[in-house]
Amino acid sequence: LYYGSYLYKETWTIGVVLLLLVMVTAFVGYVLPW
């Protein structure tokens, strides 16, 4: 149970980081070429 919870948390963290990276990339791509 503990291992599964840890694995789930790790996957959730990776998903959040990927989402933030996508948002930052989209924001930079929208703002930079003025």
Summary of the structure (lengths in Angstrom):
residues: 34
radius of gyration: 14.9
end to end distance: 51.0
largest distance: 51.0
contacts: 59
relative contact order: 0.10
helix: 88%
strand: 0%
